[in-house]
Amino acid sequence: MVLQKEPAGAVVWGHGEPGAVVTVSLSGDSGLIMMKKTAQVKGPSGMWTIVLDPVADTLTAEQGLENVTLQDIYFGDVWLCSGQSNMAMTVLQVANASEELTAATRYPYIRIFAVAPAHSDFELEDLERIDLPWSIPTAENLGHGNFTYFSAVCWLLGRSLYEVLGYPVGLVEVAWGGTPIEAWSSRRALQACGLLEDMGSVSPYQHLLGPQTPSVLWNAMIHPLLNMTLRGIAWYQGEANTLLHTDQYNCTFPALIADWRQAFHAGSAGQTELLLPFGFVQLSTYRHQSPDDSFARLRWHQTADLGVVPNTRLPGTFMAVAMDLGDEHSPYGSIHPRDKQNVAHRLLLGARAVAYGDKKLVFQGPYPTRAVLEVTRGLLNITYNQELICRQRDTRAFEVCCSSQASPCWWLPAPVVAVRSHTVTLALGSCGTLVLALRYAWAEWPCEYQSCPLYNLQGLPAPPFLLDTFPAGRSAGGRELLLVPSSGFSQGI
């Protein structure tokens, strides 16, 4: 197994007779004891916990005449990977699967662990089942079957982290396909968003069953792990919430992140940092030409309606944009694209910048810093914070919300007429007299031919955005209207 290394101390815990004293010792290869600590078993839970010093590779826990010895222990960074089916997709299911599985033997200092799916109506202290105990990565361990274990996104991220860090990495998969964020949220997180206030006979969740009901996966799969010291979390979830409480995700997602951080910090006796790095994958694609905009809204809500992360509502986070990785011919359905390598690479960039402090690394695509409306010429100039690469002139990539009055309005394409180093110019000929809003890549499948219109020099796509703060109802004559964006445009960590 891998336990979290310095400067944090790893927490180990177990069960014993209430009141008994448990002694935990760490010894090196020579058998020399490097550390010894004791803890009393608490009643009535029957649990004990000890914070270790990261110094050795053999751990022994003794209670009276009974002892348990664990070997093959490394100290490194531990990452937890959670979500629904796109996180649960195994290495066996991704592009170039045979090559990826063959390469697993080159990483003997990575260890993987998979929690078995389980749900509970109350918080559990221990896991009901384990799909994969701490194991060396092999082709067999990484490719058991479809959507079982081990997670391709988790493995590819962890493998890349090991290559960068050069020391052991532990990966813990906790995923279940088809599950909404409400199931992964504690009751207090849901209450913070007003989703559990009505506890009467008519519940907004009464049509949900099993692993979809509120808090049941938090109870059974997350709560038992809270003593674990973590270095970071990777999350890939949201498809289920395009059908459930889509427009509450801008609250439920920040609430889950804040709640998990607090819970892991408290559960590990303060060893897991309070601002635990949290990376996530923005939703990819599903159906071509779908009129439904729930995927687009969910992507926006994943950023807490601010467009990019980290931001004021989601500090210490990072995001992998995936809307250009659509896979219409995936044998697992188009909602499950097989290109998880690019997903993991984009997560890696964010992890290096946000979790490991590489301030010089470009880890996200270009985003607007201002927009200038030239009324007399019928043009809109959008300035981006990075140098742009235009891969295609998609006539529907940008849309403007138009009206002859302040409200209501309708969305019309705004064709790109010019792309310069940092600026995109749109034609507004079809818009009429008033522009109320602007949006980019606002569709269920916004990028054709696995390529979006705009990227930066590092090949990272511009994320979708929604801008609805144009001055409404004002007559500009021949003057320019300058739009100063909100804090959502901040690129700060």
Residue, then its C-alpha position, 0 to 999 in steps of 0.5 A: m500500500v501507499l501511505q501519505k508522505e511528509p509533511a503530512g502524517a498518514v493515519v492508520w486505524g482499526h478495530g479492537e476491544p474497547g479500552a484495550v491499548v494498541t501499539v503500532s510500530l514501523s520498521g525498516d528493511s533491517g528490522l530496526i524499529m523506527m517508530k512506535k506509538t500507542a492508542q486506546v480503543k474507543g468505545p462503543s465504536g471499537m476503533w483506534t487511530i494513530v498518526l504515523d511518521p513517514v519513515a519506514d515500510t513495515l507496519t505492525a499493530e499489536q493488541g495484547l498477544e494479537n498482532v497484525t503485520l503489513q509489509d510492502i508499504y511505501f510513503g508517497d502521495v495518495w489520490l482518491c478518484s470518484g464519480q460515475s461511469n466515466m470514472a469507472m471505465t477501466v483501462l481495458q475499455v480505453a483507446n490503445a488499451s492493450e498498450e496501456l495494460t502492457a505498460a503497467t509493469r513499468y510502475p512498481y511503485i504505484r499501488i491501486f485500491a478499489v472500493a466495491p459499490a455499496h450504498s447505505d441509509f446511514e454513515l458506515e465506519d467501515l467499507e462493506r466490500i473491497d473490489l481490489p485490495w492494495s495491489i501492484p498494477t498489472a494488466e489483470n488488476l487494471g482491466h477486470g472488465n467493463f466499468t468494474y475496476f480499475s479506473a482508467v482516468c485514475w490510473l492514467l493520472g496517477r501514472s503521470l504523477y509518478e513520472v513527474l514526482g519520481y516517488p510512490v503514488g497510491l490510487v483509491e477508486v470510489a466510483w459507481g456509474g449512473t449516480p447523481i451528486e446528491a448520492w455522494s453528498s452528505r446530508r449537511a452538504l445537501q441541506a446547505c443547498g436547500l435540497l433536504e428541507d422538505m422532509g414531508s411525504v412529498s419528496p423530490y427524491q422519491h422516484l430515485l432508487g438504490p444508489q441514486t438516493p441522497s447521501v447513500l454513497w457518501n454513507a457507504m463509500i466515502h465516510p469509511l475512508l475519512n481517516m485516510t490522509l489524502r494529497g488530492i481528489a479527482w472527480y468525474q461526474g455530472e451526466a446523471n445531473t443533466l436529468l436531476h437538479t441540473d440548475q442546482y449543481n452550481c450549489t451542490f458541487p461547491a458544497l460537496i467539495a467544501d464538505w469533503r475537504q472539511a470531513f477528510h481534514a477532520g477525519s485525518a486529525g488535520q493531516t489532510e490539508l483543509l484546502l485539499p486540491f480537487g480536480f474534475v473533468q468537465l462533461s464531454t459529449y453525448r448526442h449530436q444536434s440535440p436541442d437540449d442544453s442541459f449538458a451545456r448548463l451542467r458544464w457551466h455549473q461545474t465552474a460555479d457559473l464563473g467559467v474557469v477554475p480556480n475561482t472565488r467559489l471554487p478555490g484550490t480546484f482545477m478542471a480538464v475540459a473534455m468537450d472536444l473528445g467526443d467519441e460517437h462510435s464508442p462501443y460503450g455509448s457516445i456518453h463514454p468516450r474512449d480517449k481518457q489519455n487526454v483527460a488524464h493529461r489535462l488533469l495532470l497539468g492542473a494538478r501540477a499547477v494547483a496541487y504542486g505549485d508549478k506557477k509557470l505551467v499553463f494548465q487551462g485554455p484561453y478565456p475572455t478578458r473583455a468584449v467590445l461591441e462596435v454598434t455602428r459596424g455590427l461587430l463584437n470583438i472578444t479579447y482572450n487572455q492567451e494567444l489563440i489557435c483557430r482550428q476551424r471556423d464553426t459558424r455556430a460556436f458563438e451565439v448572441c442573445c438578441s432583442s429589440q427590447a430588453s426582454p425576452c431575447w433569442w439566440l442567433p449564430a454570430p459568425v467569426v469574421a476574424v481571429r487574431s493573436h488574442t482577439v476574435t471578431l464576430a459579425l452581428g448582422s442577424c442580431g438587430t438592435l440590441v445584444l443582451a448576451l453572448r455564449y460560446a460552445w453552448a451545446e451538448w456536442p459543441c465541437e465537430y471532428q474532435s476539434c473545437p474552434l479555439y485552443n491555446l498554443q499548448g493545445l488546450p481548448a477554450p472552455p465554454f462560457l456564458l456572458d449575460t452582462f451587456p448593458a441592456g436597453r441603452s442606445a449606443g449610437g456610434r460609440e463602443l460599449l465596453l464589457v468588463p468581465s466579472s471575477g469569473f475570468s480570474q486565472g489565479i490559483 
